[in-house]
Amino acid sequence: MDLEKTLQELGLKEKKASVYLTLLRIGSGTVTEIAALSGIKRSTCYDLLDDLISRGLVNQSYKGSRRLFGAENPSRFLENHQREKDKITEAMPHLQAFFQQSTQKPTVRYYEGIESIKRAEYEILDSTSSEYYYFGSLSSMDSVIGKEFLKDLVQERVKRGIWSNALRIKSMEINLPFMEANEKYLRRVRYLSYPVFGEIATMTITDKKLYISSSSKECYTLVVESPEFVNLMKVVWHSAWQAALPT
């Protein structure tokens, strides 16, 4: 086991870890002895020892005119860690309050590229509880992420028990059996007959976020996190759903 590396991970920089390990091996010693055994300059060693004393990991004593330094029990690491944990636990309600205030502000994220669109599609599954609301073109989705990715995405959604409520453009439909409306695929579909010329972006509304993904021509994803805007778009979506055709 690389003890020096472990001590560094516990918060001791390389030279401090070397000094502490040296003291553990020899029990106690003068700064001259410690510096020689650890390969660190004597002047630097004083500063390192003072810091280790402040951490409760090293003690000092005197034998005549000699100033000796010794290692404290390594269990001090556990004690220090517990104190840090207690401080964090005490501060957590206040930190969470600041975090909640910051997350209440609307945010907009913009990503480019097909891989970003694919990641956003899986993020949609993580940001919804039991269902989401979709609007767009099946052919546009297929042109960006492809049939195989769509099929895998549907399987994962069904596995999680998430319903898809889809408003799709009738004139832009393509034949994909796993994208049909039925309980097997946990999907409800209605169609809009409004004519669309050219490519169209898709929009998905989850519990707290809105996802807009373009066709392969523009190739971007926009993620909006705003409870008020999400509520507004749900009203728009449900209004369109009422006017849409079941087949």
C-alpha positions as CSV (number, residue, x, y, z in Angstrom):
1,M,0.0,0.0,0.0
2,D,1.3,3.5,-0.9
3,L,1.0,5.2,2.5
4,E,2.4,8.5,1.3
5,K,-0.2,8.7,-1.5
6,T,-3.0,7.7,1.0
7,L,-1.9,10.5,3.3
8,Q,-1.9,13.0,0.4
9,E,-5.5,12.0,-0.3
10,L,-6.3,12.6,3.4
11,G,-5.1,16.2,3.0
12,L,-1.4,16.2,3.6
13,K,0.7,17.5,0.7
14,E,3.7,15.4,-0.4
15,K,6.4,16.9,1.9
16,K,4.0,16.9,5.0
17,A,3.1,13.3,4.3
18,S,6.8,12.4,4.1
19,V,7.6,14.2,7.4
20,Y,4.7,12.5,9.2
21,L,5.7,9.0,7.9
22,T,9.3,9.6,9.0
23,L,8.1,10.4,12.5
24,L,5.9,7.3,12.6
25,R,9.0,5.2,11.7
26,I,11.4,6.8,14.2
27,G,9.0,7.8,17.0
28,S,10.6,11.2,17.7
29,G,13.5,13.2,16.6
30,T,15.0,16.7,16.2
31,V,14.3,18.8,13.1
32,T,17.8,18.0,11.8
33,E,17.2,14.2,12.1
34,I,13.8,14.5,10.5
35,A,15.0,16.7,7.6
36,A,17.8,14.2,6.9
37,L,15.6,11.1,6.9
38,S,12.8,12.7,4.9
39,G,15.1,14.4,2.4
40,I,13.7,17.9,3.1
41,K,15.5,21.1,3.8
42,R,15.8,21.9,7.5
43,S,14.3,25.4,7.1
44,T,11.3,23.9,5.2
45,C,10.9,21.1,7.8
46,Y,10.2,23.6,10.6
47,D,7.3,25.1,8.7
48,L,5.9,21.6,7.8
49,L,6.2,20.5,11.5
50,D,4.4,23.6,12.7
51,D,1.5,22.9,10.3
52,L,1.3,19.2,11.4
53,I,1.3,20.4,15.1
54,S,-1.7,22.6,14.3
55,R,-3.5,19.6,12.7
56,G,-2.9,17.6,15.9
57,L,-0.8,15.1,14.1
58,V,2.6,15.9,15.6
59,N,3.6,16.9,19.2
60,Q,6.7,18.6,20.5
61,S,8.7,18.2,23.7
62,Y,12.1,19.2,25.1
63,K,14.9,17.0,26.3
64,G,17.4,19.5,27.8
65,S,18.1,22.0,25.1
66,R,16.9,19.7,22.4
67,R,13.5,20.2,20.8
68,L,12.0,16.9,19.9
69,F,9.1,16.2,17.6
70,G,6.9,13.1,17.7
71,A,4.0,11.6,15.7
72,E,0.6,11.5,17.3
73,N,-1.6,8.3,16.9
74,P,-2.8,8.0,13.3
75,S,-6.4,7.7,14.8
76,R,-6.2,11.5,14.8
77,F,-7.1,11.4,11.1
78,L,-10.4,9.8,12.0
79,E,-11.0,12.3,14.8
80,N,-10.2,15.2,12.4
81,H,-12.5,13.7,9.7
82,Q,-15.3,13.4,12.2
83,R,-14.9,17.0,13.3
84,E,-15.0,18.1,9.7
85,K,-18.1,16.0,9.0
86,D,-19.8,17.5,12.1
87,K,-19.0,21.0,10.8
88,I,-20.4,20.2,7.4
89,T,-23.5,18.6,8.9
90,E,-24.1,21.7,11.0
91,A,-23.6,24.1,8.0
92,M,-25.6,22.0,5.5
93,P,-29.0,23.5,6.1
94,H,-27.6,27.0,5.5
95,L,-25.7,25.8,2.4
96,Q,-28.8,24.1,1.1
97,A,-30.8,27.3,1.6
98,F,-28.3,29.2,-0.6
99,F,-28.4,26.3,-3.2
100,Q,-32.2,26.3,-3.3
101,Q,-32.2,30.1,-3.9
102,S,-29.8,29.8,-6.8
103,T,-31.6,26.8,-8.4
104,Q,-34.9,28.8,-8.4
105,K,-33.5,31.1,-11.0
106,P,-34.3,30.1,-14.6
107,T,-31.4,28.6,-16.5
108,V,-30.9,28.0,-20.2
109,R,-28.3,25.5,-21.5
110,Y,-27.3,25.2,-25.2
111,Y,-25.5,22.3,-26.7
112,E,-24.4,21.5,-30.3
113,G,-23.9,18.2,-32.0
114,I,-25.7,14.8,-32.4
115,E,-24.1,13.3,-29.3
116,S,-25.5,16.2,-27.2
117,I,-28.9,15.6,-28.6
118,K,-28.6,11.9,-27.6
119,R,-27.5,12.7,-24.1
120,A,-30.4,15.1,-23.7
121,E,-32.8,12.3,-24.7
122,Y,-31.6,10.2,-21.8
123,E,-31.6,13.2,-19.5
124,I,-35.3,13.6,-20.3
125,L,-35.9,10.2,-18.7
126,D,-33.9,11.3,-15.6
127,S,-35.9,14.6,-15.2
128,T,-39.4,13.2,-15.2
129,S,-41.4,11.2,-12.7
130,S,-44.0,9.2,-14.6
131,E,-44.7,10.9,-17.9
132,Y,-43.6,13.7,-20.3
133,Y,-45.2,15.7,-23.1
134,Y,-43.8,15.7,-26.6
135,F,-44.4,17.8,-29.7
136,G,-42.7,17.4,-33.0
137,S,-41.8,15.3,-36.0
138,L,-40.9,11.6,-35.9
139,S,-39.0,11.9,-39.2
140,S,-36.9,14.8,-37.8
141,M,-36.0,12.7,-34.7
142,D,-35.1,9.7,-37.0
143,S,-32.9,11.9,-39.1
144,V,-30.8,13.1,-36.1
145,I,-30.5,10.1,-33.7
146,G,-31.5,7.2,-36.0
147,K,-33.9,4.2,-35.6
148,E,-31.6,2.0,-33.5
149,F,-31.0,4.8,-30.9
150,L,-34.8,5.5,-30.8
151,K,-35.5,1.9,-30.3
152,D,-33.1,1.6,-27.4
153,L,-34.5,4.8,-25.9
154,V,-38.0,3.5,-26.0
155,Q,-36.9,0.3,-24.3
156,E,-35.3,2.2,-21.5
157,R,-38.3,4.5,-21.1
158,V,-40.7,1.5,-20.9
159,K,-38.3,-0.2,-18.4
160,R,-38.6,2.9,-16.2
161,G,-42.4,3.0,-16.5
162,I,-42.5,6.4,-18.1
163,W,-45.4,7.3,-20.4
164,S,-44.8,9.4,-23.5
165,N,-47.7,11.7,-24.6
166,A,-46.9,12.7,-28.1
167,L,-48.3,15.4,-30.4
168,R,-46.9,14.6,-33.8
169,I,-47.2,16.1,-37.3
170,K,-49.3,13.8,-39.4
171,S,-47.7,14.7,-42.7
172,M,-44.2,13.9,-41.3
173,E,-44.9,10.4,-39.9
174,I,-42.8,7.4,-40.8
175,N,-43.5,3.7,-40.2
176,L,-41.8,2.7,-37.0
177,P,-43.8,0.0,-35.1
178,F,-42.1,0.7,-31.7
179,M,-43.2,4.4,-32.0
180,E,-46.9,3.5,-32.2
181,A,-49.5,4.4,-29.6
182,N,-50.3,1.5,-27.3
183,E,-49.8,0.3,-23.7
184,K,-46.9,-1.9,-24.7
185,Y,-44.8,1.1,-25.5
186,L,-46.5,3.3,-22.9
187,R,-47.4,5.9,-25.5
188,R,-50.4,8.1,-26.3
189,V,-50.4,9.9,-29.6
190,R,-52.5,12.5,-31.3
191,Y,-51.8,14.2,-34.6
192,L,-51.8,17.8,-35.8
193,S,-52.9,18.3,-39.4
194,Y,-51.3,21.7,-39.7
195,P,-49.0,21.6,-42.8
196,V,-45.3,22.0,-42.2
197,F,-42.7,22.6,-44.9
198,G,-39.1,21.8,-44.2
199,E,-37.5,20.6,-41.0
200,I,-39.0,21.2,-37.5
201,A,-37.5,21.1,-34.0
202,T,-39.0,18.8,-31.3
203,M,-40.1,19.9,-27.9
204,T,-40.3,17.7,-24.7
205,I,-41.8,19.0,-21.4
206,T,-40.8,17.1,-18.3
207,D,-41.6,17.8,-14.6
208,K,-39.4,20.9,-14.4
209,K,-37.5,21.3,-17.7
210,L,-38.2,22.0,-21.4
211,Y,-36.0,20.3,-24.0
212,I,-35.9,21.6,-27.6
213,S,-33.9,19.6,-30.1
214,S,-33.4,20.6,-33.7
215,S,-33.2,18.5,-36.9
216,S,-29.9,17.3,-38.3
217,K,-29.6,20.6,-40.3
218,E,-29.2,22.8,-37.3
219,C,-28.1,20.1,-34.8
220,Y,-28.5,21.6,-31.3
221,T,-30.3,21.0,-28.0
222,L,-31.7,23.8,-25.8
223,V,-32.6,22.9,-22.2
224,V,-34.7,25.4,-20.3
225,E,-35.2,25.0,-16.5
226,S,-38.0,27.4,-15.3
227,P,-41.1,26.2,-13.4
228,E,-43.2,29.1,-14.7
229,F,-42.2,28.6,-18.3
230,V,-42.7,24.8,-18.1
231,N,-46.2,25.4,-16.6
232,L,-47.0,27.8,-19.5
233,M,-45.9,25.3,-22.1
234,K,-47.9,22.5,-20.5
235,V,-51.0,24.7,-20.9
236,V,-50.1,25.3,-24.5
237,W,-49.5,21.6,-25.1
238,H,-52.7,20.4,-23.5
239,S,-54.7,23.0,-25.5
240,A,-53.2,21.6,-28.7
241,W,-53.9,18.1,-27.5
242,Q,-57.6,18.8,-27.1
243,A,-57.7,20.1,-30.7
244,A,-55.6,17.3,-32.2
245,L,-56.8,14.2,-34.0
246,P,-56.6,10.8,-32.4
247,T,-55.5,9.1,-35.6
